[in-house]
Amino acid sequence: MNSKERVLRTISHEEPDRVPVGEWGIDHDHVSRIIGRHTHWRNRKDETIALWEGRRDDVVESLKQDCAELIETLDYDLITVGMVPPKGYRVEDPPRKIGDGLWEDSQGNRYKYAASNDSIMSYRQSPAREEISDEEVDAMIERLADFDRSRFELVAWIGERYGREKAIVFRNIDIYSALMSPFGGDQTHALILPLIAPEQIKKLHRYAVLRNQLMIDLCRQHQVLICMQGHDFGMNTGTIMSPEVIRDLYVPLMRDVNTYTAEQGMIPFFHCCGNIWSVLPDFVAAGYRGYQSIQESAGMANEKVKERFGDQLALWTGIQCETLIDGTPEEARREVARNLEILMPGGGFIFGSTNSVQFGASTDNYLAALDVVRQKGWYR
């Protein structure tokens, strides 16, 4: 049984030969240690600087080669990839360094290093707005025809090399920002807008569907198996906005995009942190077949999720991010062993971290977790 067959059997809620393994994301500090060299794979700071310096092709080549070595070293069954900057990408006004962890461009826009996730963040923010015209939406739809296919260079390379044997996961299905980013502003504005201007957001539904259909069509050309959207609708105590708002504005788009994904022969998954009990039945009804980022620390207990939705969703989980960050290798081993007992029966279980293997977490803890899966994750 190869990796792709293993994942398909798992999603069909049948027991494969062993638990399939993969990650929504694994950050560069872990990748560098595992493959033994510097990488641009999920290396937000170095990739940003490289793009400022006009080294787009160097970045993409690193992503290709380092992804290949990582998945072969760790024997991943699922490979999660996304879009890259287009061929010929150039930053017209590259910032220059003006201090420790601080950059500025010629217009005075500043960028600051964020140690929490090893990235460079912009101070600049687009103006907030509450309306969008029909003409603007039509223009956005027309611009889809100009989408640069070279942004799928990494997906195409991975699909050609691994698509017949492994499960390729495309991580750029866009349920949230396609509707919200045209309105600009900050996170507070994005949370208020659904309450004060829901009909304006709904104007973008057709554009969001067409944009995602374009992505799905390109995925089909490059042997993608799973089309995955990621947005955190949850926080520790419940959804970040009311369930009614999520059902009104976002679930219809989920349903339309997931229907199209299935029609094209691929499988829709979602990534969503936090406590989402109140909307999880809606996500299932919208056609999702896999759930990644199951956050037990926010009340999404694996036992309960398995009991209530284990026959409808493939559950992609196994080791909490908190354990990878703050635990010990032995604590990681115990947690994984417990989750194997809970989640393996009947299939429907993919092993991975509950979010991603984050920057600054313990690589030793992660490798210990994988070791347990390799030893105990066999069905027969």
Secondary structure, 3 states (H helix, E strand, C coil): CCHHHHHHHHHCCCCCCECCECCCCECHHHHHHHHCCCCCCCCHHHHHHHHHCCCHHHHHHHHHHHHHHHHHHHCCCEEEECCCCCCCCCCCCCCEEEECCEEECCCCCEEEEECCCCEEEECCCCCCCCCCCHHHHHHHHHHHHHCCHHHHHHHHHHHHHHCCCCEEEEEEECCCHHHHHHHCCCHHHHHHHHHHCHHHHHCCHHHHHHHHHHHHHHHHHCCCCEEEEECCCECCCCECCCHHHHHHHHHHHHHHHHHHHHHCCCEEEEECCCCCCCCHHHHHHCCCCEEECCCHHHCCCHHHHHHHHCCCCEEEEEECHHHHHHCCHHHHHHHHHHHHHHHCCCCCEEEEECCCECCCCCHHHHHHHHHHHHHHCECC
